[in-house]
Amino acid sequence: MNIFLAIITRDLLLAVRQGGATFLALVFFLLTVTLFPLGIGPEPAILARVAPGVLWVAALLAAMLSLDRLFQADFEDGSLEQLTLSGLPISLIVLAKIITHWLTTGLPLLLAAPVLAILLNMDNEGFAALLLTMLIGTPALSLIGAIGAALTLTVRRGGVLLSLLVLPLYIPVLIFGVSGIDAAVHGLNAKPHLLLLAALTVAAIPLCPWAAAAAVKLSLE
Amino acid sequence: MFQGRDIACERGERRIFTGLNFTVAPGQALVLQGPNGCGKTSLIRIAATLLKAADGALTWNGIDVAENPEGHRANLHYIGHQDAVKGALSVRENIAMWARIRATTDDQTEAAMAAFDIAHLADTPTQYLSAGQHRRTALARLVASPAKLWLLDEPTVSLDQAGTACLQQAIAAHRAKNGMVMAATHIELGLDDAQILQLQPQLMTL
């Protein structure tokens, strides 16, 4: 447990020192969302209608942006193999990195989303659902993304391949995230959607670190 | 006591070596020698369980390492070709961070920096260091947290004479405390009494 926490604090310290990644994801999120009113026109009713989908798609792409560095930097300078020699199972090392990724990407996106929702004129009823779906759904983005990041570790310029691998797997998260907000906006019960989204995340917690660890192990050989 | 029995290694369908036996007893050192490509790095990575042996078994005090690979990994230090030093962190932070990740209760970071004569650089971010100072920071990990077995793959790369002397002293102190060392090196490391394992290049292909 101490080793697990040591890895998380190390990665957080590195994220703070090197900066960049969190800031980039946030700016990317902001820019893509502001592109939509420019592209489809400033009609408030239309913007309110597309707001949940736009926010979720932009958040999904922003979360993916920093995925390729999840293991890459540590792989290149030999830190990853040193981490595997810490005595902690590789799946737990991967889980520690996933948690850091969520803290530095998913959480800032979650906090920025309500502000952008105001920009898109989203209905007031949707705000609680937006925060809830993002809170439940964004960890799944980091978890699933870790598999893609681990698989493309030895691939040169694996960024594009990574998005091709990961984006299809993000579709269920997107569907239930958006439908949860839509249900709340239309005065329906959002709970079933939230529960399905939670089921996705809960299933991903044991499966994704395990799969990503297998891929990391292969790439170290 | 760390032993390898009938170890074979394959890289990309090619047999690098077969039927290799070695024993490292407490306080002893084993030096791997041989021309480039004969499998020194592969053998050290197999010993660190970073690479899977095609055949054979590793034992630690008679118990198969495969039974508890995580426990074996916690018992060893591995210094490879890459330094695993983060440029954004200072020398002290780098060494202390690895000591924490090795769950060290008795943090020897300051002693480790003194042992490799980099204490005056303690607060310098490692991205501003020379290659030799970078290497010393990586080697300081060995002293900062205790481990019974040191696996050193060309540890003297980019070290100057003074740096090599620091490493020799660290190795001698480690062996005096019944530590084990397995090293691939072309340079004299003050290991006159060490066993030598000569690896031969294999020309046969599968």
Interface residues (C-beta under 8 A of the other chain):
Chain A: N2 I3 A6 I7 T9 R10 L13 L14 R17 Q18 E76 D77 G78 S79 E81 Q82 L83 T84 L85 S86 G87 L88 P89 L220 E221
Chain B: A48 L50 L51 K52 E70 G71 R73 A74 L76 H77 Y78 G80 H81 Q82 D83 A84 V85 K86 A88 L89 E93 M97 W98 R100 I101 R102 A103
